[in-house]
């Protein structure tokens, strides 16, 4: 409670005894188990200087769990990549390998495009 005073700036005092201050913080979704996840794997070359990246979309869950999955895929493929905007980007064309890894972990995977 000590740090949320900045979020309350500009709030007018209320005499309502049942008043609850609401913040605009977005609640993180609970991470669905792998068999309930529907992930889409595609190859993307747009806005990347002609370099291809394997894009994994559709993950539903906490940012930490997405980061963990991204790190695992990067390690298994032996390449770099990033996790942002609820997407995992893996440098290079590793669609087949990533689909095999995700299916082995119990995810529902669909190939998107190409």
C-alpha positions in Angstrom: 0.0 0.0 0.0 2.9 2.3 0.6 3.9 2.5 -3.1 0.4 2.9 -4.6 -0.1 6.5 -3.6 1.2 7.7 -7.0 -1.6 5.8 -8.6 -4.1 7.6 -6.5 -3.0 11.2 -7.4 -5.9 13.1 -8.7 -8.4 11.0 -6.9 -11.1 12.9 -5.0 -11.9 11.8 -1.4 -15.0 9.7 -1.0 -17.2 9.5 2.1 -18.7 6.2 0.9 -17.6 3.6 3.5 -17.7 0.9 0.9 -15.5 2.7 -1.6 -12.8 0.6 -3.2 -10.1 2.3 -5.2 -9.6 0.6 -8.6 -6.3 0.7 -10.4 -5.8 0.2 -14.1 -3.4 -2.7 -13.6 -4.1 -5.5 -15.9 -4.4 -8.8 -14.2 -2.2 -11.5 -15.6 -4.1 -14.6 -17.0 -3.4 -17.9 -15.3 -1.3 -20.1 -17.4 -3.3 -22.8 -19.1 -1.9 -26.3 -19.1 -0.1 -27.3 -22.3 -2.9 -29.5 -23.6 -5.3 -26.5 -23.5 -2.9 -24.2 -25.3 -3.3 -23.6 -29.0 0.0 -22.3 -30.4 0.6 -21.1 -33.9 4.1 -21.4 -35.5 5.0 -19.4 -38.6 7.9 -18.0 -40.4 8.2 -14.2 -40.5 10.5 -12.0 -42.6 8.6 -8.7 -42.3 10.5 -5.7 -40.8 13.5 -7.8 -40.0 16.0 -6.7 -42.6 15.4 -9.8 -44.7 16.2 -12.2 -41.9 13.8 -14.9 -41.1 12.5 -15.6 -37.6 10.2 -18.4 -36.4 7.2 -16.9 -34.6 5.2 -18.6 -31.9 1.9 -17.0 -31.1 -1.2 -17.8 -29.1 0.3 -18.5 -25.6 -2.2 -17.8 -22.8 -0.6 -17.3 -19.4 1.8 -15.4 -17.3 4.7 -13.5 -18.7 7.2 -15.5 -16.6 5.9 -18.8 -18.1 6.1 -17.4 -21.6 9.7 -16.3 -20.9 10.5 -19.8 -19.6 9.1 -21.5 -22.7 11.0 -19.0 -24.9 14.2 -19.7 -23.2 13.7 -23.4 -23.5 13.0 -23.2 -27.2 16.1 -20.9 -27.8 18.3 -23.3 -25.9 17.0 -26.4 -27.8 17.5 -24.7 -31.1 20.9 -23.3 -30.2 20.0 -19.8 -31.4 19.0 -16.4 -30.0 15.6 -14.8 -30.0 13.3 -12.8 -27.8 9.9 -12.8 -26.0 7.7 -9.8 -26.3 4.1 -8.9 -26.9 2.9 -12.4 -26.1 5.0 -13.8 -28.9 8.2 -15.9 -29.0 10.7 -15.0 -31.7 13.4 -17.6 -32.6 16.1 -16.5 -35.0 16.1 -18.6 -38.2 13.7 -21.1 -39.7 13.2 -23.7 -37.0 9.4 -24.4 -37.6 9.7 -28.2 -37.8 11.9 -28.5 -34.8 9.8 -26.2 -32.7 6.6 -27.9 -33.6 8.1 -31.3 -32.6 9.4 -29.8 -29.3 6.0 -28.2 -28.5 4.0 -31.3 -29.4 6.4 -33.4 -27.2 5.5 -31.0 -24.3 1.8 -31.6 -24.9 0.9 -28.3 -26.6 -1.6 -28.2 -29.5 0.3 -26.7 -32.4 -0.8 -25.5 -35.8 1.4 -24.3 -38.6 0.4 -20.9 -39.8 1.2 -19.8 -43.3 3.8 -21.2 -45.6 
